[in-house]
Amino acid sequence: MYLNQKELAELKQLIHKKQRQIEDSLVEMKKSSKPVNLDGSFGRLSRMDALQQQQMALNNQLHLEKELKQLKASQNRIDQGVYGYCLQCEEPIGFKRLCVKPEVLLCFACSKAQEVP
Ligand SMILES: [Zn+2]
């Protein structure tokens, strides 16, 4: 493990904090997302706008759920003592990169390679 105890503790805290934030926003989102009533009157908001907004909220929710899964995976990796190493090439990801995105599971080079051009 290339991370020292202090760095690891810091990242653990970051993961916890981020996880709580995401869980909170998901609860809020589910509370406020109501199905679009297509027969109802939208006032100034057109039916298309309402559907578009619903789609955006859904995308946002899916994105957060994915992030939450990654955060949980990161926690498992901490428990297993393999956190901070790239899933693909097994190189250390680097403390600074982990501080910015503690849920990241790939190193910079591998995540770049995965991006669709
Ligand atoms: Zn890698």
Backbone and ligand atoms as CSV (ligand in chain L), in Angstrom:
chain,resi,resn,atom,element,x,y,z
A,1,MET,N,N,0.853,-1.199,0.000
A,1,MET,CA,C,0.000,0.000,0.000
A,1,MET,C,C,0.885,1.244,0.000
A,2,TYR,N,N,0.762,2.053,-1.038
A,2,TYR,CA,C,1.609,3.240,-1.140
A,2,TYR,C,C,1.061,4.425,-0.368
A,3,LEU,N,N,-0.206,4.331,0.020
A,3,LEU,CA,C,-0.803,5.409,0.815
A,3,LEU,C,C,-0.481,5.162,2.287
A,4,ASN,N,N,-0.128,6.240,2.999
A,4,ASN,CA,C,0.099,6.037,4.428
A,4,ASN,C,C,-1.224,6.115,5.198
A,5,GLN,N,N,-1.152,5.793,6.474
A,5,GLN,CA,C,-2.371,5.718,7.295
A,5,GLN,C,C,-3.144,7.031,7.293
A,6,LYS,N,N,-2.385,8.130,7.334
A,6,LYS,CA,C,-3.022,9.437,7.400
A,6,LYS,C,C,-3.771,9.725,6.101
A,7,GLU,N,N,-3.127,9.434,4.983
A,7,GLU,CA,C,-3.755,9.665,3.684
A,7,GLU,C,C,-4.988,8.779,3.511
A,8,LEU,N,N,-4.850,7.558,3.928
A,8,LEU,CA,C,-5.956,6.613,3.811
A,8,LEU,C,C,-7.157,7.066,4.658
A,9,ALA,N,N,-6.861,7.535,5.861
A,9,ALA,CA,C,-7.930,8.009,6.747
A,9,ALA,C,C,-8.637,9.213,6.121
A,10,GLU,N,N,-7.844,10.062,5.493
A,10,GLU,CA,C,-8.393,11.250,4.852
A,10,GLU,C,C,-9.333,10.857,3.710
A,11,LEU,N,N,-8.890,9.905,2.907
A,11,LEU,CA,C,-9.694,9.456,1.770
A,11,LEU,C,C,-10.963,8.746,2.233
A,12,LYS,N,N,-10.817,7.978,3.311
A,12,LYS,CA,C,-11.993,7.303,3.876
A,12,LYS,C,C,-13.053,8.319,4.259
A,13,GLN,N,N,-12.595,9.400,4.892
A,13,GLN,CA,C,-13.518,10.462,5.301
A,13,GLN,C,C,-14.187,11.093,4.099
A,14,LEU,N,N,-13.379,11.352,3.057
A,14,LEU,CA,C,-13.914,11.935,1.831
A,14,LEU,C,C,-14.997,11.047,1.238
A,15,ILE,N,N,-14.731,9.752,1.215
A,15,ILE,CA,C,-15.695,8.800,0.656
A,15,ILE,C,C,-16.990,8.828,1.461
A,16,HIS,N,N,-16.850,8.799,2.789
A,16,HIS,CA,C,-18.043,8.842,3.650
A,16,HIS,C,C,-18.863,10.090,3.402
A,17,LYS,N,N,-18.161,11.223,3.330
A,17,LYS,CA,C,-18.824,12.497,3.167
A,17,LYS,C,C,-19.587,12.532,1.840
A,18,LYS,N,N,-18.895,12.110,0.777
A,18,LYS,CA,C,-19.491,12.129,-0.547
A,18,LYS,C,C,-20.690,11.190,-0.604
A,19,GLN,N,N,-20.546,10.046,0.023
A,19,GLN,CA,C,-21.619,9.061,0.035
A,19,GLN,C,C,-22.869,9.636,0.698
A,20,ARG,N,N,-22.657,10.297,1.832
A,20,ARG,CA,C,-23.803,10.891,2.545
A,20,ARG,C,C,-24.472,11.960,1.702
A,21,GLN,N,N,-23.637,12.796,1.036
A,21,GLN,CA,C,-24.195,13.858,0.191
A,21,GLN,C,C,-25.051,13.277,-0.916
A,22,ILE,N,N,-24.525,12.236,-1.557
A,22,ILE,CA,C,-25.259,11.639,-2.671
A,22,ILE,C,C,-26.547,10.994,-2.178
A,23,GLU,N,N,-26.461,10.284,-1.057
A,23,GLU,CA,C,-27.656,9.647,-0.511
A,23,GLU,C,C,-28.725,10.693,-0.190
A,24,ASP,N,N,-28.272,11.817,0.365
A,24,ASP,CA,C,-29.210,12.908,0.671
A,24,ASP,C,C,-29.865,13.434,-0.595
A,25,SER,N,N,-29.048,13.696,-1.629
A,25,SER,CA,C,-29.661,14.263,-2.835
A,25,SER,C,C,-30.573,13.258,-3.527
A,26,LEU,N,N,-30.260,11.978,-3.419
A,26,LEU,CA,C,-31.148,10.979,-4.014
A,26,LEU,C,C,-32.501,10.954,-3.309
A,27,VAL,N,N,-32.472,11.074,-1.995
A,27,VAL,CA,C,-33.727,11.110,-1.235
A,27,VAL,C,C,-34.551,12.324,-1.645
A,28,GLU,N,N,-33.862,13.474,-1.747
A,28,GLU,CA,C,-34.545,14.700,-2.164
A,28,GLU,C,C,-35.151,14.548,-3.552
A,29,MET,N,N,-34.356,13.981,-4.452
A,29,MET,CA,C,-34.805,13.806,-5.830
A,29,MET,C,C,-36.038,12.926,-5.918
A,30,LYS,N,N,-36.011,11.832,-5.166
A,30,LYS,CA,C,-37.138,10.907,-5.234
A,30,LYS,C,C,-38.393,11.531,-4.643
A,31,LYS,N,N,-38.184,12.417,-3.661
A,31,LYS,CA,C,-39.328,13.118,-3.079
A,31,LYS,C,C,-39.948,14.066,-4.084
A,32,SER,N,N,-39.076,14.777,-4.841
A,32,SER,CA,C,-39.598,15.833,-5.709
A,32,SER,C,C,-39.975,15.340,-7.100
A,33,SER,N,N,-39.554,14.121,-7.448
A,33,SER,CA,C,-39.887,13.672,-8.800
A,33,SER,C,C,-41.277,13.053,-8.832
A,34,LYS,N,N,-42.157,13.761,-9.476
A,34,LYS,CA,C,-43.515,13.264,-9.627
A,34,LYS,C,C,-43.727,12.903,-11.087
A,35,PRO,N,N,-44.490,11.893,-11.337
A,35,PRO,CA,C,-44.730,11.535,-12.740
A,35,PRO,C,C,-45.407,12.681,-13.483
A,36,VAL,N,N,-45.021,12.848,-14.733
A,36,VAL,CA,C,-45.603,13.925,-15.535
A,36,VAL,C,C,-47.033,13.568,-15.914
A,37,ASN,N,N,-47.899,14.490,-15.615
A,37,ASN,CA,C,-49.299,14.281,-15.968
A,37,ASN,C,C,-49.548,14.866,-17.359
A,38,LEU,N,N,-49.651,13.990,-18.331
A,38,LEU,CA,C,-49.715,14.445,-19.723
A,38,LEU,C,C,-51.048,15.077,-20.078
A,39,ASP,N,N,-52.072,14.795,-19.297
A,39,ASP,CA,C,-53.381,15.367,-19.603
A,39,ASP,C,C,-53.585,16.702,-18.918
A,40,GLY,N,N,-52.748,16.959,-17.931
A,40,GLY,CA,C,-52.948,18.152,-17.132
A,40,GLY,C,C,-52.507,19.405,-17.853
A,41,SER,N,N,-52.773,20.510,-17.237
A,41,SER,CA,C,-52.354,21.777,-17.805
A,41,SER,C,C,-50.987,22.125,-17.254
A,42,PHE,N,N,-50.092,22.577,-18.115
A,42,PHE,CA,C,-48.743,22.893,-17.688
A,42,PHE,C,C,-48.508,24.378,-17.555
A,43,GLY,N,N,-49.515,25.148,-17.843
A,43,GLY,CA,C,-49.319,26.583,-17.819
A,43,GLY,C,C,-48.321,26.969,-18.894
A,44,ARG,N,N,-47.298,27.704,-18.484
A,44,ARG,CA,C,-46.315,28.142,-19.458
A,44,ARG,C,C,-45.373,27.011,-19.877
A,45,LEU,N,N,-45.348,25.966,-19.050
A,45,LEU,CA,C,-44.448,24.859,-19.322
A,45,LEU,C,C,-45.121,23.897,-20.311
A,46,SER,N,N,-44.521,23.694,-21.428
A,46,SER,CA,C,-45.119,22.786,-22.399
A,46,SER,C,C,-44.886,21.342,-21.989
A,47,ARG,N,N,-45.601,20.481,-22.614
A,47,ARG,CA,C,-45.499,19.053,-22.349
A,47,ARG,C,C,-44.078,18.542,-22.660
A,48,MET,N,N,-43.509,19.048,-23.763
A,48,MET,CA,C,-42.147,18.651,-24.125
A,48,MET,C,C,-41.150,19.050,-23.040
A,49,ASP,N,N,-41.318,20.277,-22.558
A,49,ASP,CA,C,-40.420,20.756,-21.511
A,49,ASP,C,C,-40.507,19.883,-20.274
A,50,ALA,N,N,-41.731,19.535,-19.917
A,50,ALA,CA,C,-41.948,18.721,-18.724
A,50,ALA,C,C,-41.278,17.359,-18.888
A,51,LEU,N,N,-41.423,16.782,-20.069
A,51,LEU,CA,C,-40.813,15.481,-20.326
A,51,LEU,C,C,-39.291,15.590,-20.322
A,52,GLN,N,N,-38.806,16.680,-20.895
A,52,GLN,CA,C,-37.363,16.882,-20.957
A,52,GLN,C,C,-36.774,17.037,-19.566
A,53,GLN,N,N,-37.497,17.782,-18.752
A,53,GLN,CA,C,-37.038,17.991,-17.375
A,53,GLN,C,C,-37.021,16.687,-16.605
A,54,GLN,N,N,-38.048,15.879,-16.860
A,54,GLN,CA,C,-38.130,14.596,-16.177
A,54,GLN,C,C,-36.952,13.710,-16.597
A,55,GLN,N,N,-36.640,13.755,-17.903
A,55,GLN,CA,C,-35.533,12.957,-18.425
A,55,GLN,C,C,-34.207,13.404,-17.825
A,56,MET,N,N,-34.044,14.722,-17.697
A,56,MET,CA,C,-32.810,15.243,-17.131
A,56,MET,C,C,-32.653,14.825,-15.671
A,57,ALA,N,N,-33.762,14.899,-14.949
A,57,ALA,CA,C,-33.727,14.512,-13.540
A,57,ALA,C,C,-33.371,13.031,-13.414
A,58,LEU,N,N,-33.909,12.242,-14.329
A,58,LEU,CA,C,-33.644,10.812,-14.311
A,58,LEU,C,C,-32.172,10.524,-14.611
A,59,ASN,N,N,-31.637,11.213,-15.609
A,59,ASN,CA,C,-30.223,11.048,-15.942
A,59,ASN,C,C,-29.336,11.405,-14.764
A,60,ASN,N,N,-29.693,12.510,-14.136
A,60,ASN,CA,C,-28.957,12.972,-12.980
A,60,ASN,C,C,-28.972,11.919,-11.874
A,61,GLN,N,N,-30.149,11.355,-11.673
A,61,GLN,CA,C,-30.323,10.340,-10.635
A,61,GLN,C,C,-29.486,9.102,-10.948
A,62,LEU,N,N,-29.497,8.680,-12.216
A,62,LEU,CA,C,-28.714,7.507,-12.616
A,62,LEU,C,C,-27.223,7.752,-12.410
A,63,HIS,N,N,-26.812,8.976,-12.739
A,63,HIS,CA,C,-25.411,9.346,-12.561
A,63,HIS,C,C,-25.001,9.255,-11.087
A,64,LEU,N,N,-25.864,9.762,-10.230
A,64,LEU,CA,C,-25.564,9.739,-8.792
A,64,LEU,C,C,-25.552,8.308,-8.260
A,65,GLU,N,N,-26.470,7.492,-8.774
A,65,GLU,CA,C,-26.510,6.105,-8.302
A,65,GLU,C,C,-25.249,5.348,-8.713
A,66,LYS,N,N,-24.758,5.681,-9.892
A,66,LYS,CA,C,-23.515,5.056,-10.366
A,66,LYS,C,C,-22.343,5.483,-9.470
A,67,GLU,N,N,-22.329,6.771,-9.143
A,67,GLU,CA,C,-21.264,7.292,-8.301
A,67,GLU,C,C,-21.300,6.638,-6.921
A,68,LEU,N,N,-22.514,6.449,-6.431
A,68,LEU,CA,C,-22.685,5.826,-5.122
A,68,LEU,C,C,-22.139,4.392,-5.134
A,69,LYS,N,N,-22.405,3.675,-6.214
A,69,LYS,CA,C,-21.897,2.313,-6.353
A,69,LYS,C,C,-20.373,2.302,-6.350
A,70,GLN,N,N,-19.788,3.281,-7.058
A,70,GLN,CA,C,-18.331,3.362,-7.123
A,70,GLN,C,C,-17.743,3.684,-5.756
A,71,LEU,N,N,-18.459,4.539,-5.002
A,71,LEU,CA,C,-17.983,4.879,-3.667
A,71,LEU,C,C,-18.002,3.644,-2.765
A,72,LYS,N,N,-19.050,2.832,-2.913
A,72,LYS,CA,C,-19.147,1.626,-2.104
A,72,LYS,C,C,-18.060,0.629,-2.496
A,73,ALA,N,N,-17.785,0.563,-3.802
A,73,ALA,CA,C,-16.708,-0.310,-4.280
A,73,ALA,C,C,-15.370,0.154,-3.726
A,74,SER,N,N,-15.180,1.473,-3.669
A,74,SER,CA,C,-13.936,2.017,-3.117
A,74,SER,C,C,-13.778,1.611,-1.660
A,75,GLN,N,N,-14.897,1.658,-0.934
A,75,GLN,CA,C,-14.844,1.281,0.474
A,75,GLN,C,C,-14.443,-0.185,0.640
A,76,ASN,N,N,-15.008,-1.025,-0.214
A,76,ASN,CA,C,-14.642,-2.442,-0.181
A,76,ASN,C,C,-13.162,-2.626,-0.456
A,77,ARG,N,N,-12.656,-1.830,-1.401
A,77,ARG,CA,C,-11.250,-1.951,-1.769
A,77,ARG,C,C,-10.344,-1.482,-0.636
A,78,ILE,N,N,-10.808,-0.502,0.124
A,78,ILE,CA,C,-10.035,-0.082,1.301
A,78,ILE,C,C,-9.963,-1.240,2.291
A,79,ASP,N,N,-11.127,-1.872,2.516
A,79,ASP,CA,C,-11.172,-3.002,3.457
A,79,ASP,C,C,-10.262,-4.137,3.008
A,80,GLN,N,N,-10.176,-4.320,1.693
A,80,GLN,CA,C,-9.346,-5.405,1.166
A,80,GLN,C,C,-7.878,-5.009,1.043
A,81,GLY,N,N,-7.593,-3.736,1.283
A,81,GLY,CA,C,-6.209,-3.278,1.198
A,81,GLY,C,C,-5.709,-3.092,-0.223
A,82,VAL,N,N,-6.624,-2.971,-1.177
A,82,VAL,CA,C,-6.197,-2.784,-2.566
A,82,VAL,C,C,-6.639,-1.431,-3.123
A,83,TYR,N,N,-7.131,-0.580,-2.229
A,83,TYR,CA,C,-7.618,0.727,-2.669
A,83,TYR,C,C,-6.465,1.591,-3.202
A,84,GLY,N,N,-6.779,2.369,-4.244
A,84,GLY,CA,C,-5.782,3.300,-4.765
A,84,GLY,C,C,-4.968,2.733,-5.903
A,85,TYR,N,N,-5.190,1.447,-6.229
A,85,TYR,CA,C,-4.515,0.860,-7.374
A,85,TYR,C,C,-5.510,0.733,-8.526
A,86,CYS,N,N,-5.018,0.982,-9.720
A,86,CYS,CA,C,-5.873,0.933,-10.909
A,86,CYS,C,C,-6.425,-0.477,-11.108
A,87,LEU,N,N,-7.719,-0.541,-11.419
A,87,LEU,CA,C,-8.360,-1.836,-11.646
A,87,LEU,C,C,-7.768,-2.542,-12.864
A,88,GLN,N,N,-7.301,-1.738,-13.823
A,88,GLN,CA,C,-6.840,-2.343,-15.067
A,88,GLN,C,C,-5.347,-2.644,-15.084
A,89,CYS,N,N,-4.528,-1.633,-14.824
A,89,CYS,CA,C,-3.077,-1.864,-14.942
A,89,CYS,C,C,-2.418,-2.088,-13.582
A,90,GLU,N,N,-3.184,-1.914,-12.491
A,90,GLU,CA,C,-2.703,-2.132,-11.134
A,90,GLU,C,C,-1.591,-1.183,-10.697
A,91,GLU,N,N,-1.461,-0.080,-11.416
A,91,GLU,CA,C,-0.521,0.958,-10.999
A,91,GLU,C,C,-1.197,1.827,-9.941
A,92,PRO,N,N,-0.407,2.437,-9.039
A,92,PRO,CA,C,-1.009,3.366,-8.066
A,92,PRO,C,C,-1.696,4.535,-8.779
A,93,ILE,N,N,-2.893,4.881,-8.334
A,93,ILE,CA,C,-3.656,5.953,-8.978
A,93,ILE,C,C,-3.110,7.326,-8.573
A,94,GLY,N,N,-2.623,7.412,-7.356
A,94,GLY,CA,C,-2.052,8.679,-6.895
A,94,GLY,C,C,-2.968,9.383,-5.913
A,95,PHE,N,N,-2.362,9.862,-4.825
A,95,PHE,CA,C,-3.140,10.465,-3.748
A,95,PHE,C,C,-3.919,11.683,-4.223
A,96,LYS,N,N,-3.268,12.530,-5.052
A,96,LYS,CA,C,-3.926,13.772,-5.469
A,96,LYS,C,C,-5.170,13.487,-6.293
A,97,ARG,N,N,-5.061,12.537,-7.211
A,97,ARG,CA,C,-6.218,12.171,-8.044
A,97,ARG,C,C,-7.328,11.604,-7.159
A,98,LEU,N,N,-6.967,10.826,-6.167
A,98,LEU,CA,C,-7.964,10.234,-5.274
A,98,LEU,C,C,-8.651,11.301,-4.414
A,99,CYS,N,N,-7.909,12.348,-4.086
A,99,CYS,CA,C,-8.499,13.427,-3.290
A,99,CYS,C,C,-9.590,14.145,-4.075
A,100,VAL,N,N,-9.376,14.292,-5.360
A,100,VAL,CA,C,-10.352,14.982,-6.196
A,100,VAL,C,C,-11.558,14.086,-6.436
A,101,LYS,N,N,-11.288,12.815,-6.708
A,101,LYS,CA,C,-12.347,11.855,-7.011
A,101,LYS,C,C,-12.056,10.573,-6.248
A,102,PRO,N,N,-12.479,10.496,-4.989
A,102,PRO,CA,C,-12.099,9.326,-4.178
A,102,PRO,C,C,-12.698,8.015,-4.673
A,103,GLU,N,N,-13.738,8.108,-5.534
A,103,GLU,CA,C,-14.391,6.886,-5.997
A,103,GLU,C,C,-13.753,6.342,-7.278
A,104,VAL,N,N,-12.720,7.059,-7.753
A,104,VAL,CA,C,-12.128,6.647,-9.020
A,104,VAL,C,C,-11.432,5.286,-8.865
A,105,LEU,N,N,-11.641,4.419,-9.864
A,105,LEU,CA,C,-11.090,3.065,-9.773
A,105,LEU,C,C,-10.014,2.809,-10.826
A,106,LEU,N,N,-9.849,3.779,-11.718
A,106,LEU,CA,C,-8.845,3.626,-12.772
A,106,LEU,C,C,-7.837,4.762,-12.699
A,107,CYS,N,N,-6.611,4.496,-13.124
A,107,CYS,CA,C,-5.611,5.559,-13.175
A,107,CYS,C,C,-5.952,6.493,-14.340
A,108,PHE,N,N,-5.238,7.593,-14.397
A,108,PHE,CA,C,-5.537,8.607,-15.415
A,108,PHE,C,C,-5.429,8.022,-16.818
A,109,ALA,N,N,-4.355,7.307,-17.084
A,109,ALA,CA,C,-4.117,6.758,-18.426
A,109,ALA,C,C,-5.229,5.784,-18.821
A,110,CYS,N,N,-5.625,4.906,-17.913
A,110,CYS,CA,C,-6.649,3.908,-18.238
A,110,CYS,C,C,-8.020,4.551,-18.410
A,111,SER,N,N,-8.339,5.565,-17.613
A,111,SER,CA,C,-9.652,6.189,-17.761
A,111,SER,C,C,-9.700,6.992,-19.055
A,112,LYS,N,N,-8.573,7.552,-19.451
A,112,LYS,CA,C,-8.492,8.248,-20.737
A,112,LYS,C,C,-8.745,7.265,-21.870
A,113,ALA,N,N,-8.141,6.109,-21.752
A,113,ALA,CA,C,-8.255,5.093,-22.794
A,113,ALA,C,C,-9.687,4.585,-22.934
A,114,GLN,N,N,-10.435,4.675,-21.789
A,114,GLN,CA,C,-11.818,4.188,-21.805
A,114,GLN,C,C,-12.802,5.173,-22.391
A,115,GLU,N,N,-12.410,6.450,-22.396
A,115,GLU,CA,C,-13.316,7.484,-22.885
A,115,GLU,C,C,-13.603,7.282,-24.360
A,116,VAL,N,N,-14.867,7.457,-24.704
A,116,VAL,CA,C,-15.230,7.351,-26.111
A,116,VAL,C,C,-14.861,8.656,-26.811
A,117,PRO,N,N,-14.106,8.576,-27.874
A,117,PRO,CA,C,-13.675,9.819,-28.539
A,117,PRO,C,C,-14.824,10.569,-29.195
L,1,ZN,ZN,ZN,-4.352,2.019,-15.142
